[in-house]
């Protein structure tokens, strides 16, 4: 029983962290129409930013500043925002399919840096011993896990609240206007490039926040956690849930992560040990097929964007 | 040193060109970035491996490492990969087009197709590196200090022949001209009575066959892995965008530039960063000359 609860807490923590990342993507794609195919890049920057800021000092590393947890989280968000600003300045004017290719390239480049810049990132070994504020808080380990889940849920609630406020504000209306008809928004005097850039930076900051929370949760970072498949997983979460709707993004994250974990568990249980790597491929194949099926048969996703009608029209 | 890097770059560039021509044909005629194109390379390479494995070993055609079964395998793999591409289109992309899906929906779908195809390779053939042949061949010194394996010379030579044949096909044959018409102006070509469905089938066949060749050549000169195609995807995108649209030789030159740049970068950068070179080229061309080096239309 305790095992089950602890597994469930573990599962939900990761799902909610992905929820934060998916909300970042929803702001970029669902609300504004920016096609970011480099999600894992900003997720990795957040995780590594957190690791480099907070890991205990070691002579083998350039970074590892041993700073407190909260400084690490905010620092990771700042670093992600700064990286997104640089990337955005270079690419945000591109037409959507070129933007997707360019952002895909960003993720690959970040992965190469993470794997090769040994003194800073620890190379393939990664960085360990990252702080987690709930570790050792209680006698029973289960409670520590639940406390971290509570922490992630609180952060997620804050993010949801902030996003809801932002998208309902005049600023959010401009984003939707741009998504529907960018030339029209420009004609109304909106500086669409600046709006797109702001939205790209904020969304990528949320991805970085997710990465930092994940790094703190697992206690270490290594390149194996930041493969391109994460990008496709997050996109599947958004599309399955329905883009343009925060509830959809969260539901998609929990559902897709649920399918992914359950398949993983089933494979570990029923497949012979020698075939585990090959069986692992089934997980990714299944996610790919789910994505295609949703696009074919339910293109708006499970929830989809709520239709908006003017208050005065009836 | 620099001579060897140039020759290695030309070889990689030639292989990338084949991938980029296929991708760029497809993206111009069907008007979306197909992220699953790289998986056609992988499938082509593994189909050829399967055929080689099922045929009798045969004696190698000296000085190459392979015998006649390999040449048969190349042909079979090209055709099968073409049909694989047509099949994926019939199952996924054609239905989405019929639903009137937005162009970007096709891109998302290609994410899903890529995931499924790539991991199907891993599932069927496993993750270990495989080779078409275990025969060892001697490198030949083609210029002072520059060595090439006979297989590499074969790949380079065949690539040149293929590009010429493809040029003749696109400029002389009825199907080729119809394909170029579709790329330029779909509405006008439909109005002129071009069979759109047939053109789309031809496009997939051609781009699948070219992808298979690129994958097989990469497998022959390096090794086969399930990530073979995926690892070349960014370079293929970069080559196609560098070349610009509407021109076969643009994609070829784009491929050569990316291949040479990757190879030459190893003279000054740690090899680990080689994979970032296409990205840097991509950013440069998109910010300085977004329509591509050899094209006139706009991309912003």
Contacts between the chains, C-beta under 8 A, distances in Angstrom:
chain1	res1	chain2	res2	distance
A	35	B	104	6.3
A	35	B	107	7.5
A	37	B	35	7.8
A	90	B	283	5.7
A	90	B	287	6.5
A	91	B	283	7.4
A	91	B	286	7.3
A	93	B	300	6.0
A	94	B	286	6.0
A	94	B	290	7.3
A	94	B	299	7.2
A	94	B	300	6.8
A	95	B	299	5.7
A	95	B	300	6.2
A	96	B	104	6.1
A	97	B	27	8.0
A	97	B	32	6.8
A	97	B	33	4.5
A	97	B	103	7.2
A	97	B	104	7.4
A	97	B	107	6.6
A	98	B	241	6.9
A	98	B	286	6.2
A	98	B	290	7.6
A	98	B	299	5.9
A	100	B	33	6.2
A	100	B	104	8.0
A	100	B	107	6.3
A	101	B	33	6.1
A	101	B	234	8.0
A	101	B	237	4.7
A	101	B	241	6.8
A	101	B	282	7.0
A	102	B	279	7.8
A	102	B	282	6.2
A	102	B	283	6.7
A	102	B	286	6.4
A	104	B	35	7.7
A	104	B	233	7.8
A	104	B	234	6.7
A	104	B	237	7.4
A	105	B	234	5.3
A	105	B	237	7.5
A	105	B	238	7.5
A	105	B	278	7.0
A	105	B	279	3.6
A	105	B	282	5.6
A	105	B	283	7.7
A	106	B	279	7.1
A	108	B	234	5.4
A	108	B	275	6.2
A	108	B	276	7.2
A	108	B	279	6.5
A	109	B	275	7.7
A	109	B	276	4.4
A	109	B	279	5.0
A	112	B	272	6.4
A	112	B	273	5.8
A	112	B	275	5.3
A	112	B	276	5.2
A	113	B	273	7.9
A	113	B	276	7.8
A	115	B	272	6.7
A	116	B	270	6.4
A	116	B	272	3.7
A	116	B	273	6.2
A	228	B	230	7.6
A	229	B	115	7.2
A	232	B	111	5.1
A	232	B	112	7.8
A	232	B	114	7.8
A	232	B	115	5.6
A	235	B	108	6.6
A	235	B	111	6.0
A	236	B	111	7.8
A	236	B	112	7.3
A	239	B	108	6.0
A	277	B	122	7.7
A	277	B	126	7.4
A	277	B	127	5.6
A	278	B	122	6.5
A	278	B	123	5.4
A	278	B	126	5.9
A	278	B	127	7.5
A	279	B	123	7.9
A	280	B	122	8.0
A	281	B	119	3.9
A	281	B	120	7.2
A	281	B	122	4.0
A	281	B	123	4.2
A	282	B	119	7.4
A	282	B	123	6.5
A	283	B	119	7.8
A	284	B	115	5.2
A	284	B	116	7.8
A	284	B	118	7.5
A	284	B	119	4.2
A	285	B	115	6.9
A	285	B	116	4.8
A	285	B	119	4.4
A	285	B	120	5.9
A	285	B	123	6.7
A	287	B	112	7.7
A	287	B	115	6.0
A	288	B	111	7.5
A	288	B	112	4.3
A	288	B	113	6.6
A	288	B	114	7.1
A	288	B	115	3.1
A	288	B	116	3.5
A	288	B	117	7.8
A	288	B	119	7.2
A	289	B	112	6.8
A	289	B	116	5.4
A	290	B	112	7.5
A	291	B	108	6.8
A	291	B	109	7.3
A	291	B	111	6.3
A	291	B	112	3.3
A	291	B	115	7.3
A	292	B	92	5.5
A	292	B	109	5.5
A	292	B	112	4.0
A	292	B	113	6.3
A	292	B	116	7.3
A	295	B	96	6.6
A	295	B	101	7.3
A	295	B	105	5.9
A	295	B	108	5.9
A	295	B	109	5.0
A	295	B	112	7.2
A	296	B	92	7.1
A	296	B	95	5.8
A	296	B	96	6.7
A	296	B	99	7.6
A	296	B	109	7.8
A	299	B	99	7.3
A	299	B	101	6.7
A	299	B	105	6.6
